[in-house]
Amino acid sequence: MLLQRVAKVKIVEEQRARWERKRSRTAKELVETEQKYLQQLDLVTTYFVAILKAKGTLQPAVREAIFGLLESIQCASQILLLHLERGHLGLGLEGFCQKLELYGQYAENLEQAKKTLQEQIKKNKAFCRFKKLQESRPEFLGQQLEDLLPLPLQRLHEYKHLFRDLMENTSPDSVELQHLARAVKSVSEVSQWVHGTIRSHENSMQLLRVQKLLKGQKTKVLTPGRWYIQEGWLMVVPSKGEEVKPLFSPQDTDADVKQPGGY
């Protein structure tokens, strides 16, 4: 009986040791990737946002439309990293979770930010020259501003997996477990928010594309609550005994493009 108890204790200790090794590796990965993430954000906030504020190349409203909450997101990550580097994981995550809504708001504005950026590239020659000059700096490693703007959403996806791995490899007795559980819940909720935003935008783009294909048709495809599902030939539902005929035939003016059949 005594040997059985000893064996059980040994098994528990070995499991806890495995948890701790995995947790340590994940915590190290979180710190290292957060440092790299902040370095990339700093490229945008230092070489674009700060200098553009000083130079006045863009109107404040235009600059805000492109970069939005990026500086606030950077500030939240700087505070998180400070706690992580000091080993205060629970305290760092507790404060960081209160700032996660910034990522959802950033996602909602991202497509408009990209659109505004492209408009400025086309019509603002001074900004276009400035952008090319900044992107030619060795710190950018060949990256363009367009590559850096989606960084927060990419990092949010990484948080989701890193926080979950930390939680799953934290001892049930640890005081940090509750902090990690709340962090996982918060990141999952914001991730769903972001996913919904992206999906809604993609749906609008598909409906708009289909609307443009229906030349000469009065059907308004892009309406609130309508979702794109698939494409195919629209068929006229016949009366009983009649032949099924396509609503659009290959001889029709616009029939070289498949018409939507599932919205």
C-alpha positions as CSV (number, residue, x, y, z in Angstrom):
1,M,0.0,0.0,0.0
2,L,2.8,2.4,0.9
3,L,4.6,1.7,-2.4
4,Q,1.4,2.4,-4.3
5,R,1.0,5.8,-2.6
6,V,4.7,6.6,-3.3
7,A,4.2,5.6,-7.0
8,K,1.1,7.9,-7.2
9,V,3.0,10.8,-5.6
10,K,5.8,10.3,-8.1
11,I,3.4,10.3,-11.1
12,V,1.9,13.5,-9.9
13,E,5.3,15.1,-9.4
14,E,6.4,14.1,-12.9
15,Q,3.2,15.5,-14.4
16,R,3.7,18.8,-12.6
17,A,7.3,18.9,-13.8
18,R,6.1,18.4,-17.4
19,W,3.5,21.2,-16.9
20,E,6.2,23.5,-15.6
21,R,8.6,22.8,-18.5
22,K,5.9,23.4,-21.1
23,R,4.7,26.5,-19.2
24,S,8.2,27.9,-19.1
25,R,8.8,27.4,-22.8
26,T,5.5,29.1,-23.6
27,A,6.1,32.0,-21.2
28,K,9.5,32.5,-22.9
29,E,7.9,32.4,-26.3
30,L,5.3,34.9,-25.2
31,V,8.0,37.3,-24.1
32,E,10.2,36.9,-27.2
33,T,7.3,37.3,-29.6
34,E,6.0,40.3,-27.7
35,Q,9.3,42.0,-28.0
36,K,9.4,41.3,-31.8
37,Y,5.8,42.5,-32.1
38,L,6.6,45.8,-30.3
39,Q,9.6,46.3,-32.6
40,Q,7.4,46.1,-35.6
41,L,4.7,48.4,-34.2
42,D,7.5,50.8,-33.4
43,L,8.4,51.0,-37.0
44,V,5.0,52.4,-37.8
45,T,4.6,54.7,-34.8
46,T,8.1,56.1,-35.0
47,Y,8.8,56.4,-38.7
48,F,5.3,57.1,-39.8
49,V,2.9,58.4,-37.1
50,A,5.3,60.5,-35.1
51,I,7.1,62.1,-38.1
52,L,3.8,62.7,-40.0
53,K,2.5,64.5,-36.9
54,A,5.6,66.7,-37.0
55,K,5.7,67.3,-40.7
56,G,2.0,67.8,-41.3
57,T,2.1,65.8,-44.5
58,L,-1.3,64.4,-43.8
59,Q,-4.3,66.1,-42.3
60,P,-5.0,65.0,-38.7
61,A,-8.2,63.3,-39.7
62,V,-6.6,61.4,-42.5
63,R,-3.7,60.3,-40.3
64,E,-6.1,59.1,-37.7
65,A,-8.1,57.2,-40.3
66,I,-5.0,55.3,-41.4
67,F,-3.3,54.6,-38.1
68,G,-6.3,54.9,-35.6
69,L,-5.6,53.1,-32.3
70,L,-2.2,51.8,-33.2
71,E,-0.4,53.9,-30.6
72,S,-2.9,52.8,-27.9
73,I,-2.3,49.2,-28.8
74,Q,1.4,49.7,-28.6
75,C,1.1,51.3,-25.2
76,A,-0.9,48.4,-23.9
77,S,1.7,45.9,-25.2
78,Q,4.5,47.9,-23.7
79,I,2.9,47.6,-20.2
80,L,2.2,43.9,-20.7
81,L,5.8,43.2,-21.8
82,L,7.1,45.1,-18.7
83,H,5.2,42.8,-16.4
84,L,6.2,39.7,-18.4
85,E,9.9,40.5,-18.2
86,R,9.6,40.9,-14.5
87,G,7.8,37.6,-14.1
88,H,4.5,39.1,-13.1
89,L,2.4,37.1,-15.6
90,G,-0.9,37.3,-13.7
91,L,-0.7,41.0,-13.0
92,G,0.3,41.7,-16.6
93,L,-2.6,39.7,-18.1
94,E,-5.1,41.3,-15.7
95,G,-4.3,44.8,-16.9
96,F,-3.9,43.7,-20.6
97,C,-7.3,42.1,-20.8
98,Q,-8.9,45.4,-20.0
99,K,-7.3,46.8,-23.2
100,L,-8.2,44.0,-25.5
101,E,-11.3,45.8,-26.9
102,L,-8.8,48.1,-28.7
103,Y,-8.1,45.1,-31.0
104,G,-11.8,44.8,-31.9
105,Q,-12.1,48.5,-32.6
106,Y,-9.0,48.4,-34.7
107,A,-10.3,45.5,-36.8
108,E,-13.5,47.4,-37.5
109,N,-11.5,50.3,-38.9
110,L,-8.8,48.4,-40.7
111,E,-10.5,48.1,-44.1
112,Q,-11.3,51.9,-44.1
113,A,-7.7,52.5,-43.1
114,K,-6.4,50.5,-46.1
115,K,-8.8,52.4,-48.4
116,T,-7.7,55.8,-47.1
117,L,-4.0,54.8,-47.4
118,Q,-4.5,53.8,-51.1
119,E,-6.3,57.1,-51.7
120,Q,-3.4,59.1,-50.3
121,I,-0.8,57.1,-52.2
122,K,-2.7,57.9,-55.5
123,K,-3.4,61.6,-54.9
124,N,-0.8,62.9,-52.3
125,K,2.6,62.9,-54.0
126,A,4.4,64.2,-50.9
127,F,3.0,61.4,-48.8
128,C,3.8,58.8,-51.5
129,R,7.5,60.0,-51.6
130,F,7.6,60.0,-47.8
131,K,6.2,56.5,-47.6
132,K,8.7,55.1,-50.1
133,L,11.6,56.8,-48.3
134,Q,10.6,55.4,-44.9
135,E,10.1,51.9,-46.3
136,S,13.6,52.0,-47.8
137,R,15.1,52.1,-44.3
138,P,17.0,49.0,-43.4
139,E,14.9,48.6,-40.3
140,F,11.9,47.7,-42.4
141,L,13.6,44.7,-44.0
142,G,11.7,45.2,-47.3
143,Q,8.3,45.5,-45.6
144,Q,5.8,48.0,-46.7
145,L,3.3,50.0,-44.5
146,E,0.5,47.8,-46.0
147,D,2.3,44.7,-44.5
148,L,2.5,46.3,-41.0
149,L,-1.0,47.6,-40.5
150,P,-2.6,44.1,-40.0
151,L,0.0,43.2,-37.3
152,P,-2.4,43.7,-34.3
153,L,-4.9,41.2,-35.7
154,Q,-2.1,38.7,-36.4
155,R,-0.9,39.1,-32.9
156,L,-4.4,38.6,-31.4
157,H,-4.5,35.2,-33.1
158,E,-1.1,34.4,-31.5
159,Y,-2.3,35.5,-28.0
160,K,-5.2,33.1,-28.3
161,H,-3.0,30.1,-28.6
162,L,-0.2,31.3,-26.2
163,F,-2.6,32.2,-23.4
164,R,-4.4,28.8,-23.8
165,D,-1.1,26.9,-23.7
166,L,-0.1,28.8,-20.6
167,M,-3.4,28.0,-18.9
168,E,-3.4,24.3,-19.8
169,N,0.1,23.9,-18.4
170,T,-0.4,25.8,-15.2
171,S,-1.0,23.9,-12.0
172,P,-4.5,23.9,-10.6
173,D,-3.0,25.2,-7.3
174,S,-1.4,28.2,-9.0
175,V,-2.8,31.7,-8.1
176,E,-2.2,32.7,-11.8
177,L,-4.7,30.1,-13.1
178,Q,-7.7,32.4,-12.7
179,H,-5.8,35.3,-14.4
180,L,-5.0,33.0,-17.3
181,A,-8.6,31.7,-17.5
182,R,-9.9,35.2,-17.7
183,A,-7.3,36.1,-20.3
184,V,-8.2,33.1,-22.5
185,K,-11.9,34.0,-22.2
186,S,-11.3,37.7,-23.1
187,V,-9.1,36.9,-26.1
188,S,-11.6,34.4,-27.4
189,E,-14.4,36.9,-27.2
190,V,-12.4,39.6,-29.0
191,S,-11.3,37.1,-31.6
192,Q,-14.9,36.2,-32.3
193,W,-15.6,40.0,-32.6
194,V,-12.7,40.4,-35.1
195,H,-13.7,37.3,-37.0
196,G,-17.3,38.6,-37.4
197,T,-16.0,41.9,-38.6
198,I,-13.8,40.3,-41.2
199,R,-16.5,37.9,-42.3
200,S,-19.0,40.8,-42.6
201,H,-16.6,42.8,-44.8
202,E,-15.9,39.8,-47.0
203,N,-19.6,39.2,-47.4
204,S,-20.2,42.8,-48.4
205,M,-17.4,42.6,-51.0
206,Q,-18.9,39.4,-52.5
207,L,-22.4,40.9,-52.7
208,L,-21.0,44.1,-54.2
209,R,-19.2,42.1,-56.9
210,V,-22.4,40.1,-57.7
211,Q,-24.3,43.4,-57.9
212,K,-21.9,44.7,-60.5
213,L,-22.3,41.5,-62.5
214,L,-26.1,41.9,-62.8
215,K,-26.0,44.7,-65.3
216,G,-29.4,45.9,-66.3
217,Q,-31.1,44.0,-63.5
218,K,-33.2,45.8,-60.9
219,T,-32.4,43.4,-58.1
220,K,-30.6,45.1,-55.2
221,V,-28.2,42.5,-54.0
222,L,-26.3,44.5,-51.4
223,T,-28.8,44.9,-48.6
224,P,-28.6,44.6,-44.8
225,G,-28.9,41.1,-43.5
226,R,-28.2,39.4,-46.8
227,W,-25.4,36.9,-47.0
228,Y,-23.5,35.5,-49.9
229,I,-23.5,31.7,-50.0
230,Q,-22.6,30.4,-53.5
231,E,-22.8,31.1,-57.2
232,G,-24.6,29.3,-60.0
233,W,-27.2,29.7,-62.7
234,L,-30.5,31.2,-61.6
235,M,-33.3,28.9,-62.7
236,V,-36.9,29.8,-63.3
237,V,-39.1,27.5,-61.2
238,P,-41.6,26.1,-63.8
239,S,-45.3,25.4,-63.4
240,K,-46.1,21.7,-63.3
241,G,-45.3,20.0,-66.6
242,E,-43.3,22.8,-68.0
243,E,-39.6,22.6,-69.0
244,V,-37.0,24.1,-66.5
245,K,-35.3,27.0,-68.2
246,P,-32.3,29.2,-67.0
247,L,-33.2,32.7,-66.2
248,F,-30.0,33.7,-68.0
249,S,-28.9,31.9,-71.1
250,P,-25.4,31.9,-72.8
251,Q,-26.9,34.2,-75.5
252,D,-27.8,36.9,-72.9
253,T,-25.6,39.9,-72.8
254,D,-24.1,39.3,-69.4
255,A,-24.2,35.5,-69.4
256,D,-20.5,35.1,-69.8
257,V,-20.3,35.6,-66.0
258,K,-22.0,33.2,-63.6
259,Q,-24.9,34.8,-61.9
260,P,-25.4,34.3,-58.1
261,G,-27.8,31.7,-57.0
262,G,-27.4,31.5,-53.2
263,Y,-27.9,34.9,-51.6
